[in-house]
Amino acid sequence: MKLKEMLVGLENLKVKGDLDIEISGVENNSKNVKPGYLFVAIQGFSTDGHQYVENALENGATAIMIQEGCNLKGVNIPDRVTVVMAKDTREGLAIVSDNFYDHPSRKFKLIGVTGTKGKTTTTFMIKEIFEKAGKKVGLVGTIATYINGKKVKDSDRTTPESLELQQTFAEMVKKGVEVVVMEVSSQSLKLNRVEGCNFDMVVFTNFSEDHISPKEHPDMEDYFNSKLKLFNMCKTGITNADDLHGAKIPRLFPDSNITTYGIDNYANLLAKDITITNSYVDFKVKLKDRNERVKTGIPGRFSVYNSLAAICVAQKFGIAPEPIKEALTEVRVPGRSELVDNKREIPIMIDYAHSPESLENILQATKSYTRGKVISVFGCGGDRDAGKRPIMGEISGRIADFTIITSDNPRTEDPKKIVDQIEEGMKKTNGKYEVIVDRTEAIKEAIRMATKRDIVILAGKGHEPYQEINGEKYPFDERVIVRDIIDELENETKNKKK
């Protein structure tokens, strides 16, 4: 493809060199550049891609895109190389990637789901419904990327960088995918990762405090406004009428076609007669022109909201009631209210709750149906919003019957320091608790004290099969750890009896 064709849609560019040259690939990682490639230098939070322009040139780049104001002193750029200067190379990467891969998102129906919580579960529900309706479906999100029912790769972020996203979309087109559902994070919207995507429908699940840090959003206003960008990219939307911020969206976008769902407030789609148990929820809802009971095997009131969002999407696309009901009954989401089968038959639930509101929701939900104790095991991630740590400590102290404060993904921070900050909030309550920094030991202690009447909530890591410490990811799959611990405890019990 000619370079000038790849730049269509970008404005106010400054160019030095030939725009008619043929480009054989796009890269923002200099190590992957090959002869004939366009290298796009991105100024990241920890590294600046402009430092690797020379590496890209050595590897054969015939064109480079750089950002206005960048420092390229000492870099020798040959005359044969075309230099494109853009105001924002993140936007530039998104647009040239979309152009290079021939606008793949125009070749299927694209559904974007944003919100603080519920994105992953809602996307899995939508995926399951469309598959039950006989469609070929792709999913891009926090856990993994799926194409036609197969997991093709694990994810390291909610929404991939724009180049990877367009490459994935192009692969989905090749495999005949008809519908793609993707999680759209506030960061991806703020950093232009989804520029060029052709959304057919967008969904807003809810909004609460999260992702406030120097590397993410400076304040809640910036966080909310970043999410709202998705509704500027699509005229057809769905939002939660029971969420304070979600309820504002129809007024903020009066020219758009916005459908609402809810439980408590007036909405286009309402759930009624809700039953919640420790293994499922069911409720009555209008499917087409009839009120029907819908059941989903993910316990908790929040599952009703996620189900309603998925039903709204399905009905907008004309899917019949039976595939909707069947899909919601069968859907399971890794690390989202996921019960771990074990020899002791102790209810042990793994959940990704890592914000104050999500922790409060999962603890209150389990408290409402658990006959015995709710035992909460959680920590907070390092290099993220430190302000939520004491808040989460206070929430667990107030709701759980017993809390074990432990480590999560400390990243570059001292785990003990994070735990101490959580403990500050815990001390404001009368809650019983213990501090065990080692997460494996914390889980072991929780299991040791639990009975079949209790429930152990392992909150924070969810689907993640690793623990991140000082830039390294170490294997840490809580499902495996739980089973290993129970085997160990069972052996201890047998040895004592001998």
Residue, then its C-alpha position, 0 to 999 in steps of 0.5 A: m500500500k502506498l504511504k499516502e493511502m495509509l495517511v488518509g484521515l489524518e490532518n495537519l501532517k508535516v511531511k519530508g520525502d516521498l508519499d508515493i512509496e510502497i509500505s509493506g508493514v506497520e510497527n511501533n516496536s522497532k525490534n519488529v520492523k522489517p525492510g519496507y515498513l513504516f515505524v510509528a514512534i509513540q511517546g509512552f509512560s515509561t519509554d519513548g519510541h523516538q529513542y528507537v528510531e535509529n534501530a527502526l532505520e537499521n532494520g530497514a524502515t523506509a518511513i517513520m512517523i514522529q510526534e511534534g516536539c520530539n527530540l531526534k538530536g543526533v539521529n541520522i535519517p537518510d534522505r531515502v526515508t520519508v518522515v511524517m510528523a503528526k500532532d499525536t502519533r497514537e492517533g496516527l498509529a490507529i488510523v494508519s493501521d485501520n487503513f493498512y488492514d483495509h478497515p476490517s471493522r466495517k466488514f462485521k458488526l462491532i459492539g463496544v462495551t465500556g464501564t467501570k465494572g461488568k464489561t467482561t461478563t457482559t461481553f461474554m454474555i453477548k458472545e454466548i447469545f450470538e453463538k447460540a443464534g448461529k453467528k460466527v463471533g469474535l471477542v476482544g477483552t480483559i481475559a483473552t481474544y476469542i475467534n469462533g469459539k476458540k481462545v487465540k491469545d491471552s490478554d495483557r490489557t483490556t483493549p489492545e494497542s491499535l495496531e494489534l487490534q486492527q491485526t486481530f480484526a483483519e484475522m477475524v475477517k479472514k475467518g468469516v466472523e460476523v459479530v465482534v464484541m469488545e471491551v473498550s477501556s477508558q484508557s483505550l479511548k483516551l489514548n486513541r487506541v480505538e480510533g478508526c473502529n466502526f462501532d455498530m452499537v455501544v454499551f455503558t454498564n456503570f461508573s464508579e471510582d477506579h483508574i485514578s492515578p498519574k498513569e491513568h486519569p487525573d480525576m473522575e471527570d476525565y475518567f467519565n469523559s474518556k468513556l463518553k468518547l465511545f458514544n461520539m463514535c456511534k449513534t446507537g447505544i445502551t445504558n444503565a438507567d440505575d447508574l447515576h452517570g449512565a442515566k445522564i447519557p440519553r440527555l448528553f446525546p439527544d440525537s442518538n438512539i439510546t436504549t436504557y435498562g434497569i431494575d429500580n428506575y424507569a427504563n426501556l427494559l426492566a427486570k422484575d421478580i428477581t430471585i438470587t441464590n448462591s449458584y444463580v439468579d433468575f428474573k422476569v423480563k420482556l423478551k419481544d412481546r412476552n414477559e419471560r423468566v430468565k436464569t443465569g448461572i452467575p450469582g449476584r444482583f450485578s448479574v441481572y444488570n449484565s444480563l439486561a445489557a446483553i439482552c438489549v444488544a441481542q434484541k436490537f439485532g433481532i435475536a429470538p428469546e430462546p437463544i437468549k435464555e439458553a445462552l444466559t443459563e449456560v454462560r460462565v466467565p473466568g474469574r467473575s464470581e467463579l466457584v472453584d470445585n474442591k474436595r472439601e466442598i467449601p464454597i470458594m469464589i474467585d472474583y476480579a473485584h479490585s475497586p471499592e464498589s466491586l468489592e462491596n458488591i461481591l461481599q454484599a451479594t454473598k453475605s445476602y445468601t451465605r448461611g455461615k461466615v463470609i471470609s474475605v481475602f484481598g489486597c490492592g495492586g501496586d502503582r495504581d490508585a492508592g486512595k482506594r486502599p483504606i476505603m477497601g479495607e473499611i468496606s471489607g471490615r464492615i461487611a465480611d465476617f473475617t478479612i485476611i489482608t494480603s498482597d495482590n500485584p505489588r508491581t514496583e511497590d513494597p507489598k507491606k506498605i500497600v497492606d498497611q494502607i489497607e489496614e488503616g481503613m480496616k481499623k475504622t471498623n470493628g471487623k475481625y481481620e488478620v494480615i498475611v502478606d504472602r497471598t498463598e499463605a493467606i488463601k491457605e489460612a482462609i481455607r483452613m478456617a472455613t466450613k461448608r456453611d461459609i464462603v471464601i472470597l478471593a478478590g482482586k486477581g480473578h482470571e489472572p494466572y500470574q502475580e506481578i512483582n518488580g516487573e516480572k510475572y510469576p505463575f499464580d493461578e488461584r484455581v491451581i493454588v486452591r486445589d494444591i492447598i486443599d490437597e496439602l490440608e487433606n494430607e495433613t489431616k490423614n497424617k494426623k489420624k495415623 
